[in-house]
Amino acid sequence: MLLGSLCQQLRPAWHLQAPPSSDTCACPFREVATSGPLHWSNRQQPQSKCHKRQRRSPGSVASLPFTDPRNESLITQDLDHDDDEPTTSHQIARPEAGLPDRIGFLGAGKMGEALIRGFLASGVSIPSNLSASVRNAERQRSLSMLGIQIFGSATDGGAAEIAANSDIIIIGVKPQQAENVLSALAPYVRPDHLIISIAAGIRISSIESLLPEATRVVRVMPNTPCLIREAASAYVLGNSATPLDASRTFALMRSVGVAVTVEERLMDAVTGLSGSGPAYVFLMIEALADGAVSVGLPRDKALFLAAQTVVGAARMVLEGGGNGGIAHPALLKDHVASPAGTTIAGIAELEACGVRSAFMRAVKAAARRSEELT
Ligand SMILES: NC(=O)c1ccc[n+]([C@@H]2O[C@H](COP(=O)([O-])OP(=O)(O)OC[C@H]3O[C@@H](n4cnc5c(N)ncnc54)[C@H](OP(=O)(O)O)[C@@H]3O)[C@@H](O)[C@H]2O)c1
């Protein structure tokens, strides 16, 4: 009920424009164009009521027997905006002030910059509503090219400036630097601030203990594909965070990809999987291309085909379940591995090399490392 009424309040800010559609279906769950790159996978999937969604696509396989996380959020439909046209009409807002949120970054390295660029590309924010505290002169120069406001080191006055000029403050420094930066921020935190930490391994209780009582904190684990609005993020609310803070966080992270909520005890697992995962996939793409090069394919074509193979396979898992479900990868694999064929010969080699267990061990090792950072 509460979230539903909040959605009503937020609707004008998020939903000023109806998403353009490529087809003639007039229902609110109409399909999006399928010809462009990654249209669908970047949006929350509607809880299918559309006649088109209810049909299982030819060749689809059975969905997994669990709830599709894409259908979990109660505010899905309020965020179903167009993914391709940057527009300022979707800026997230403080309904009580009737103004768009100003977002300040304390530390904007690889991840912070990826988020800034993603927020700008999605239109969820505009340069004049973004600022960053950056201590390195070269980074200050390169980030100022984006038109955002730049302040100095967080521990040298930058935290005060960011607090004065922001509604949402994103802690974007390394986990080891978080304590100093949070301590520098603490005297300037107002009750209306929302603090979002993206630092791996830093628990909400540690963050809250460094900030004034009842500070609204959310912990998010994004990943670098937010740069191209294909992030897989998870978030968890702190003790004083409100349902509106959840909505604002979800809106921000949805603008750069997909987002799910998890319990905090699972954030290390998320860090090991989606937080660190892009690097595993980069390595996999490089290795696949190396294999093709070793049997004669030119490097450029090998890399192109390897990367697109990963995109295509991932989309089949996300879209192949029919009725909006997630397809089980084992079923998809069985579909394409014909008896005595080429694919099963390749799979046999992967199994002999222990690739399956190597990926499992990678996720577990990264999750353990995240735990150690606490
Ligand atoms: N990279 C990822 O894939 C990823 C994914 C999920 C979450 N995260 C989290 O995101 C956070 C940032 O990671 P990252 O990869 O972006 O690291 P990074 O590139 O090292 O960025 C951290 C930035 O914080 C700056 N910084 C440090 N102290 C500062 C201060 N007092 N004032 C202002 N800026 C300060 C650093 O400046 P200097 O350059 O001067 O040191 C650096 O630019 C980490 O907590 C990490 O756990 C990262």
The ligand as a Gaussian input file, in Angstrom:
#p B3LYP/6-31G(d) Opt

LIG

0 1
 N       35.511000      -1.567000      -9.858000
 C       34.466000      -2.374000      -9.754000
 O       34.209000      -3.210000     -10.635000
 C       33.555000      -2.274000      -8.566000
 C       32.343000      -2.987000      -8.566000
 C       31.486000      -2.854000      -7.475000
 C       31.835000      -2.040000      -6.397000
 N       33.022000      -1.388000      -6.421000
 C       33.377000      -0.543000      -5.275000
 O       33.484000       0.786000      -5.723000
 C       34.441000       1.468000      -4.936000
 C       35.410000       2.160000      -5.871000
 O       36.092000       1.185000      -6.627000
 P       36.876000       1.600000      -7.946000
 O       37.187000       0.369000      -8.671000
 O       36.147000       2.692000      -8.614000
 O       38.227000       2.170000      -7.271000
 P       39.109000       3.373000      -7.770000
 O       39.142000       3.441000      -9.248000
 O       40.405000       3.297000      -7.017000
 O       38.273000       4.645000      -7.253000
 C       38.327000       5.146000      -5.961000
 C       38.540000       6.627000      -6.092000
 O       38.410000       7.237000      -4.834000
 C       39.334000       8.295000      -4.793000
 N       39.603000       8.741000      -3.432000
 C       40.265000       8.106000      -2.457000
 N       40.306000       8.862000      -1.350000
 C       39.649000      10.014000      -1.654000
 C       39.365000      11.189000      -0.942000
 N       39.780000      11.379000       0.341000
 N       38.679000      12.175000      -1.562000
 C       38.258000      12.039000      -2.847000
 N       38.510000      10.929000      -3.580000
 C       39.199000       9.935000      -2.976000
 C       40.551000       7.720000      -5.447000
 O       41.423000       8.758000      -5.813000
 P       42.985000       8.473000      -6.158000
 O       42.970000       8.082000      -7.614000
 O       43.626000       9.790000      -5.888000
 O       43.442000       7.374000      -5.265000
 C       39.928000       6.986000      -6.624000
 O       39.786000       7.821000      -7.745000
 C       35.128000       0.439000      -4.060000
 O       34.690000       0.568000      -2.738000
 C       34.716000      -0.890000      -4.650000
 O       34.577000      -1.888000      -3.663000
 C       33.875000      -1.463000      -7.479000

